Amino acid sequence: MNYQECRAYIDDSAKYGSVLGLDNMREMLDRLGNPQDAVPYVHVAGTNGKGSVIAYLYTTLTRVGYKVGRYISPTLYSYRERLEIAGEKISQEDFAKYVTEISRSIDQMTAVGMNHPTPFEIETAAAFLYFKEENCDLVLLETGMGGNLDATNIVKNTKLAVLVSISMDHMSFLGNTLGEIAEKKAGIIKPGCRVVTTKQKPEAAQVIADTCNKLHVPCVVSDPDEAVLEKESVFGQTFSYKGEEFAISLAGVYQKENAVLALNALEELDRLGWTTTMEQRKDGLLHTSWKGRFTVINKKPLFIVDGAHNAGAADKMAESIRHYFNGKKLIYIMGVFADKEYKIVLEKTAHFAEKIYTIETPDNPRALPAEELAKAARVYNSSAESTKSIKDAVEKAFSCAGDDENSVILAFGSLSFIGALTDAVEEYVG
C-alpha cells in the first residue's frame, strides 16, 4: 500500500469497533516481533497538559542532542506530526511501509477469528516499529485516553511516568468520580519506573500516592505554586523557580504548571542518565512551541486558538480570560465533539463573550452540529449563532471585531479544527 492507501485503511478500520483491553494490541505486536520492547519510554497521562509537557521535554532533549521520538494525538496541521523523531515527522514512505507490515499481521489475526485492531491501535503499532527501527535514545509517549487500558500502555520499559493535571473527562469510559479516573490514569505506573506528578486535587493525589506505594515506586510531586510569575503577556511569560529564572514562549495561566512539571521530569531523567544542564533546560523551555494551545495566530485584531474541550480545560480557559482579557470585547468561534462535556465548557466560558459563532468540526463523525452547539450556548449567552463553515465563522468574527483595538477573537473546543481554522485566518488576512 502507498501512503494514501494506508491512511484509508486506518480510517476504514474504525468500522470494526473496539474491544476493551490490551489483548488485541498484545497479539498484534507479538506477531510484529514486539517492537515496543526495544526502546525506553517517558509515558505521559492525565487530562490537560500532556502535549505541552511533552513539547517541553521533546524540545529540550532534542536540542541537547538526544535522538528522541514523540508520539502524540491529535495533531493540528499534519497527520504525520503524531510520529516524530528529533523534530522530523515520519515520511510517507516509512509510514506506508509500517502500516503495510501491520496489515499483514491483522489479516492473520482476523483469519483465525480475532478482532480487528482500531485505528489508534494501528497507529500506535506503527509508532513502535518506527522508533525501534530508528533506534531512539528515548521515546515520549502520550496516552490516547485513560491509562491502564490505553493501547500505549502495552509498553513495559517505562523509565518515567508523568501525570499531568487530572480532571473529569471521558466519564463513560473512565469512571464517574475523580478517584476512578485517576486510578485509570495511574495505570501507566510500572514497577521499577519513577513518577512525577503535578499537584493534584486530593482525591486524585491519594490514588497516585497509593499506587506508587503499592508498587514501591518513588514519586515527585511538582508544585506550580512554588514558581513565581515575574512578567507575562499573551506572547509568553517569565517565572522564577528554585532560585532560577525561566522564560517560555507559551501563554496561558496553565503553562507555568506544565513548565514546572517538565522541569521536575527533566531532573528525574537526569538521575536516570538522560542528563541536561540548567542552561540547557532554560534554552529548551524558551524554544518550545506548541501550536493550538492559547496560541496567537493574528495580532490585529488579536486572534487566539486553544484546544479547551473539557471541564478542566474550561476552568483554565476562564482563568486565562479573566487574567488577560478583562474588559475586552470577546468574540468566540467554537466547535466541539458531541461526546465531550461541551455544556460544562459553555457554562464556564460563554458568559465572557459578546458574540459566539459555532461551527461543525469538519470530516468527523463525532462532530456536534453547529446549530446544536449554538442552541446549547444560548442557554448561557443569547448572542450565539451557528455558521455554515469555518471560513464563514472566520469572516463573521473578523467583521464583528472590526477596527476595535479592544476586540479579541478566541477560537476553542476540539483541537481537530484548529489547523483548518488557522488556514482560513491566513487566507482571510492575506
C-alpha positions as CSV (number, residue, x, y, z in Angstrom):
1,M,0.0,0.0,0.0
2,N,1.1,3.6,-0.6
3,Y,0.6,6.4,1.9
4,Q,-2.9,7.4,0.8
5,E,-4.0,3.7,0.8
6,C,-2.6,3.3,4.3
7,R,-4.5,6.3,5.6
8,A,-7.7,5.0,4.0
9,Y,-7.0,1.5,5.5
10,I,-6.7,3.0,9.0
11,D,-9.8,5.2,8.6
12,D,-11.8,2.1,7.4
13,S,-10.7,0.1,10.4
14,A,-13.0,2.3,12.6
15,K,-16.0,0.3,11.3
16,Y,-14.9,-2.8,13.2
17,G,-15.4,-1.1,16.6
18,S,-13.2,-1.7,19.6
19,V,-12.8,-4.3,22.3
20,L,-11.9,-3.2,25.8
21,G,-8.5,-4.3,27.0
22,L,-5.0,-4.9,25.6
23,D,-5.3,-8.4,24.3
24,N,-5.8,-7.3,20.7
25,M,-2.8,-4.9,21.0
26,R,-0.7,-7.6,22.6
27,E,-1.5,-10.2,19.9
28,M,-0.8,-7.7,17.0
29,L,2.6,-6.6,18.5
30,D,3.6,-10.2,19.2
31,R,3.1,-11.0,15.6
32,L,5.3,-8.0,14.7
33,G,8.1,-9.1,17.0
34,N,7.2,-6.8,19.9
35,P,9.0,-3.7,18.7
36,Q,7.7,-1.7,21.7
37,D,10.3,-3.6,23.9
38,A,13.3,-2.1,22.0
39,V,13.4,1.4,23.4
40,P,12.9,3.2,26.8
41,Y,9.9,5.5,27.4
42,V,8.6,8.5,29.2
43,H,4.9,7.7,29.4
44,V,2.6,10.7,29.9
45,A,-1.1,10.5,31.1
46,G,-3.7,12.8,32.6
47,T,-6.4,15.1,31.4
48,N,-4.9,18.5,30.4
49,G,-1.4,19.4,29.6
50,K,0.0,16.2,28.2
51,G,1.0,17.7,24.9
52,S,2.5,20.8,26.4
53,V,4.7,18.9,28.9
54,I,5.8,16.5,26.1
55,A,6.7,19.6,23.9
56,Y,8.9,21.0,26.7
57,L,10.7,17.7,27.1
58,Y,11.0,17.0,23.4
59,T,12.4,20.4,22.6
60,T,14.9,20.3,25.5
61,L,16.2,16.8,25.0
62,T,16.3,17.1,21.2
63,R,18.3,20.4,21.3
64,V,20.8,18.7,23.7
65,G,21.4,16.1,21.1
66,Y,19.4,13.0,22.2
67,K,17.5,11.1,19.5
68,V,14.0,11.5,20.9
69,G,10.9,10.0,19.5
70,R,7.5,11.6,20.1
71,Y,4.1,10.0,19.8
72,I,1.1,12.3,20.3
73,S,-2.5,12.8,19.2
74,P,-4.4,14.6,17.9
75,T,-2.3,16.8,15.6
76,L,-3.2,20.1,14.1
77,Y,-1.5,20.6,10.7
78,S,-0.3,17.2,9.5
79,Y,-1.4,13.7,10.3
80,R,2.3,12.6,10.4
81,E,3.1,15.0,13.2
82,R,2.0,12.4,15.6
83,L,5.1,10.3,14.8
84,E,8.3,12.3,15.1
85,I,11.9,11.8,15.8
86,A,14.3,14.7,16.6
87,G,11.9,17.3,15.1
88,E,11.2,15.5,11.9
89,K,7.9,13.8,11.2
90,I,7.7,10.3,9.8
91,S,8.0,10.2,6.0
92,Q,5.1,9.0,3.9
93,E,7.2,6.1,2.6
94,D,8.1,4.9,6.1
95,F,4.6,5.2,7.4
96,A,3.3,3.2,4.4
97,K,5.9,0.5,5.0
98,Y,5.0,0.1,8.6
99,V,1.2,0.1,8.1
100,T,1.6,-2.4,5.3
101,E,3.5,-4.7,7.6
102,I,0.9,-4.3,10.3
103,S,-1.9,-5.0,7.8
104,R,-0.4,-8.5,7.1
105,S,-0.4,-9.3,10.8
106,I,-4.0,-8.1,11.1
107,D,-5.0,-10.3,8.2
108,Q,-3.5,-13.3,10.1
109,M,-5.5,-12.3,13.2
110,T,-8.8,-11.9,11.5
111,A,-8.3,-15.1,9.6
112,V,-8.5,-17.0,12.8
113,G,-11.5,-15.1,14.1
114,M,-9.7,-12.4,16.2
115,N,-10.9,-8.9,16.4
116,H,-9.6,-6.2,14.0
117,P,-7.5,-3.6,15.8
118,T,-8.7,0.0,16.0
119,P,-7.2,3.0,14.1
120,F,-5.4,4.1,17.3
121,E,-4.0,0.6,17.9
122,I,-2.7,0.5,14.3
123,E,-1.1,4.0,14.6
124,T,0.5,3.1,17.9
125,A,1.9,-0.1,16.5
126,A,3.4,1.9,13.6
127,A,5.0,4.2,16.1
128,F,6.6,1.3,17.9
129,L,8.0,-0.1,14.6
130,Y,9.3,3.4,13.7
131,F,11.0,4.1,17.0
132,K,12.6,0.6,17.1
133,E,14.0,0.8,13.5
134,E,15.4,4.3,14.2
135,N,16.9,3.2,17.4
136,C,15.7,6.1,19.6
137,D,17.5,7.1,22.7
138,L,14.2,7.8,24.4
139,V,10.5,8.0,23.4
140,L,7.9,10.4,24.8
141,L,4.6,8.5,24.7
142,E,1.3,10.2,25.1
143,T,-1.7,8.1,26.2
144,G,-4.7,8.4,23.9
145,M,-7.4,8.0,26.6
146,G,-7.1,6.9,30.2
147,G,-4.1,4.9,31.0
148,N,-4.3,1.3,32.2
149,L,-6.2,0.0,29.1
150,D,-4.8,2.5,26.6
151,A,-3.1,1.0,23.6
152,T,0.2,2.8,24.6
153,N,0.2,1.0,28.0
154,I,1.4,-2.2,26.3
155,V,4.9,-0.9,27.0
156,K,7.0,-2.5,29.8
157,N,10.1,-0.3,29.5
158,T,8.7,2.8,31.2
159,K,11.6,4.7,32.8
160,L,9.5,7.7,33.9
161,A,5.7,8.0,34.2
162,V,4.4,11.6,34.1
163,L,0.9,12.5,35.3
164,V,-0.4,16.0,34.3
165,S,-3.5,17.6,35.8
166,I,-6.4,15.1,36.2
167,S,-10.0,16.2,35.9
168,M,-13.3,14.8,34.8
169,D,-13.2,13.6,31.2
170,H,-14.3,10.6,29.1
171,M,-16.6,9.6,32.0
172,S,-18.4,6.9,30.0
173,F,-15.1,5.1,29.7
174,L,-13.0,6.1,32.7
175,G,-15.5,6.4,35.6
176,N,-17.8,8.9,37.3
177,T,-15.6,10.1,40.1
178,L,-12.2,11.8,40.1
179,G,-10.8,8.9,42.0
180,E,-11.9,6.3,39.4
181,I,-10.5,8.4,36.6
182,A,-7.2,8.9,38.4
183,E,-7.0,5.1,39.0
184,K,-7.2,4.5,35.3
185,K,-4.6,7.3,34.5
186,A,-2.2,5.9,37.2
187,G,-2.3,2.6,35.4
188,I,0.7,3.7,33.4
189,I,2.9,3.4,36.5
190,K,5.1,0.3,36.3
191,P,7.3,-1.4,38.8
192,G,10.8,-0.1,38.6
193,C,10.0,3.3,37.0
194,R,10.0,6.7,38.6
195,V,6.9,9.0,38.8
196,V,6.5,12.8,38.5
197,T,3.0,14.3,39.0
198,T,1.8,17.8,39.2
199,K,0.0,18.9,42.4
200,Q,-3.5,17.2,42.0
201,K,-6.8,17.5,43.7
202,P,-6.9,15.5,46.9
203,E,-8.9,12.6,45.6
204,A,-6.6,12.1,42.6
205,A,-3.4,12.7,44.6
206,Q,-4.4,10.0,47.1
207,V,-4.9,7.4,44.3
208,I,-1.5,8.3,42.8
209,A,0.2,8.1,46.1
210,D,-1.4,4.7,46.9
211,T,-0.4,3.3,43.5
212,C,3.2,4.4,44.0
213,N,3.4,3.0,47.5
214,K,1.9,-0.3,46.3
215,L,4.5,-0.7,43.6
216,H,7.3,0.8,45.7
217,V,7.9,3.5,43.1
218,P,9.4,6.9,44.0
219,C,7.1,9.8,43.3
220,V,7.9,13.5,43.0
221,V,5.0,16.0,43.3
222,S,5.6,19.1,41.3
223,D,4.0,22.2,42.9
224,P,3.4,25.1,40.5
225,D,2.7,27.4,43.4
226,E,6.5,27.3,44.1
227,A,7.1,29.1,40.9
228,V,6.7,32.9,41.0
229,L,5.5,34.7,37.8
230,E,7.8,37.6,37.0
231,K,6.3,39.0,33.8
232,E,3.8,37.8,31.2
233,S,1.7,38.6,28.1
234,V,-0.2,36.6,25.6
235,F,3.2,36.2,23.8
236,G,4.9,34.4,26.7
237,Q,6.0,34.6,30.3
238,T,8.9,34.5,32.7
239,F,8.9,32.9,36.1
240,S,11.4,32.1,38.9
241,Y,11.6,28.6,40.3
242,K,14.1,27.1,42.8
243,G,16.3,30.2,42.5
244,E,16.5,30.2,38.7
245,E,14.6,32.3,36.1
246,F,12.9,30.6,33.2
247,A,11.3,32.2,30.1
248,I,8.7,30.4,28.0
249,S,7.1,31.5,24.7
250,L,3.7,29.8,25.6
251,A,0.9,31.9,27.1
252,G,-2.0,30.7,29.2
253,V,-2.0,30.7,33.0
254,Y,-1.7,26.9,33.0
255,Q,1.6,26.9,31.2
256,K,3.6,27.7,34.3
257,E,2.2,24.5,35.8
258,N,3.2,22.5,32.7
259,A,6.7,24.0,32.5
260,V,7.4,23.3,36.2
261,L,6.2,19.7,35.8
262,A,8.5,19.4,32.8
263,L,11.4,20.8,34.8
264,N,10.8,18.2,37.5
265,A,10.6,15.5,34.9
266,L,14.0,16.6,33.4
267,E,15.5,16.4,36.9
268,E,14.3,12.8,37.2
269,L,15.6,12.0,33.7
270,D,18.9,13.4,34.7
271,R,19.1,10.9,37.5
272,L,18.2,8.2,35.0
273,G,21.0,9.0,32.7
274,W,19.5,11.5,30.2
275,T,21.4,14.4,31.5
276,T,20.8,18.1,30.9
277,T,22.4,21.2,32.4
278,M,20.4,24.1,33.9
279,E,21.3,26.2,30.9
280,Q,20.1,23.5,28.5
281,R,16.8,23.3,30.4
282,K,16.3,27.1,30.2
283,D,17.2,27.0,26.5
284,G,14.7,24.1,25.8
285,L,11.8,25.8,27.6
286,L,12.4,29.1,25.8
287,H,12.4,27.5,22.4
288,T,9.4,25.2,22.9
289,S,6.4,25.9,20.7
290,W,3.1,24.1,21.0
291,K,0.6,25.4,18.4
292,G,-3.1,25.4,19.3
293,R,-2.6,25.9,23.0
294,F,-3.5,29.5,23.7
295,T,-1.6,30.5,20.5
296,V,-1.7,33.9,18.9
297,I,-2.3,33.4,15.1
298,N,-3.1,37.1,14.3
299,K,-2.2,40.3,16.1
300,K,-4.8,42.9,14.8
301,P,-7.3,42.0,15.9
302,L,-5.8,39.6,18.4
303,F,-6.8,36.1,17.4
304,I,-6.1,33.2,19.7
305,V,-6.7,29.5,19.3
306,D,-6.9,26.9,22.0
307,G,-8.0,23.3,22.4
308,A,-10.1,23.7,25.6
309,H,-12.7,20.9,25.3
310,N,-13.4,19.6,28.8
311,A,-14.2,20.9,32.3
312,G,-10.6,21.1,33.5
313,A,-9.5,23.0,30.3
314,A,-12.5,25.3,30.6
315,D,-11.6,26.2,34.1
316,K,-8.1,27.1,32.9
317,M,-9.5,29.0,29.9
318,A,-11.8,31.0,32.1
319,E,-8.9,31.9,34.3
320,S,-6.8,33.0,31.3
321,I,-9.7,35.1,30.0
322,R,-10.1,36.9,33.4
323,H,-6.3,37.3,33.5
324,Y,-5.5,38.6,30.1
325,F,-8.8,40.0,28.7
326,N,-10.7,41.7,31.4
327,G,-12.8,44.5,29.8
328,K,-12.0,43.3,26.3
329,K,-14.6,42.6,23.6
330,L,-14.5,38.8,23.3
331,I,-15.7,37.0,20.2
332,Y,-15.7,33.2,20.2
333,I,-15.5,30.6,17.5
334,M,-16.4,27.2,18.9
335,G,-16.6,23.7,17.6
336,V,-16.8,20.5,19.7
337,F,-17.3,16.8,19.6
338,A,-20.8,15.5,20.6
339,D,-19.2,13.1,23.2
340,K,-17.4,15.9,25.0
341,E,-18.6,18.0,28.0
342,Y,-19.5,20.9,25.9
343,K,-22.4,22.1,28.1
344,I,-20.0,22.3,31.1
345,V,-17.4,24.2,28.9
346,L,-20.2,26.6,27.8
347,E,-21.4,27.1,31.4
348,K,-17.8,28.1,32.4
349,T,-16.9,30.3,29.5
350,A,-19.9,31.5,27.4
351,H,-20.8,34.5,29.6
352,F,-17.5,36.2,28.9
353,A,-18.3,36.6,25.2
354,E,-20.0,39.4,23.4
355,K,-20.6,37.1,20.4
356,I,-20.3,33.4,19.8
357,Y,-20.1,31.8,16.4
358,T,-20.4,28.0,16.3
359,I,-19.1,25.6,13.7
360,E,-19.3,21.9,13.0
361,T,-15.9,20.3,13.1
362,P,-15.4,19.1,9.5
363,D,-14.9,15.5,8.4
364,N,-15.5,13.9,11.8
365,P,-18.5,11.7,12.7
366,R,-18.2,12.7,16.3
367,A,-18.7,16.4,15.5
368,L,-21.7,18.2,17.1
369,P,-23.8,20.1,14.5
370,A,-23.2,23.9,14.6
371,E,-26.9,24.7,15.4
372,E,-27.0,22.2,18.3
373,L,-23.9,23.8,19.8
374,A,-25.4,27.3,19.2
375,K,-28.6,26.2,20.9
376,A,-26.7,24.9,23.9
377,A,-24.7,28.1,24.0
378,R,-27.8,30.3,24.0
379,V,-28.7,28.9,27.5
380,Y,-25.7,30.9,28.8
381,N,-25.3,33.6,26.1
382,S,-28.1,34.7,23.8
383,S,-25.7,36.0,21.1
384,A,-24.7,32.5,19.9
385,E,-25.1,32.0,16.2
386,S,-24.4,28.9,14.1
387,T,-22.3,29.3,10.9
388,K,-22.2,27.1,7.8
389,S,-18.4,26.6,7.7
390,I,-15.1,27.5,9.3
391,K,-14.5,30.1,6.6
392,D,-17.9,31.7,7.3
393,A,-17.2,31.8,11.0
394,V,-13.8,33.4,10.5
395,E,-15.3,36.1,8.2
396,K,-18.1,36.9,10.6
397,A,-15.7,37.0,13.6
398,F,-13.4,39.5,11.8
399,S,-16.4,41.6,10.8
400,C,-17.7,41.6,14.3
401,A,-14.2,42.7,15.6
402,G,-14.0,45.5,13.1
403,D,-11.3,48.0,13.8
404,D,-11.9,48.0,17.5
405,E,-8.5,47.5,19.2
406,N,-10.3,46.2,22.2
407,S,-11.6,43.2,20.3
408,V,-10.2,39.7,20.8
409,I,-11.2,36.6,18.8
410,L,-10.9,33.3,20.7
411,A,-11.4,30.0,18.9
412,F,-11.5,26.9,21.0
413,G,-13.1,23.5,21.5
414,S,-11.8,20.5,19.6
415,L,-8.2,20.6,18.5
416,S,-9.3,18.9,15.3
417,F,-10.5,22.0,13.6
418,I,-7.6,24.4,14.7
419,G,-5.5,23.5,11.7
420,A,-8.3,24.3,9.2
421,L,-9.2,27.4,11.1
422,T,-5.6,28.7,11.0
423,D,-5.6,28.2,7.3
424,A,-8.9,30.1,7.0
425,V,-7.5,33.0,9.0
426,E,-4.3,33.2,6.9
427,E,-6.4,33.2,3.8
428,Y,-8.6,36.0,5.1
429,V,-5.8,38.3,6.2
430,G,-3.8,37.6,3.1
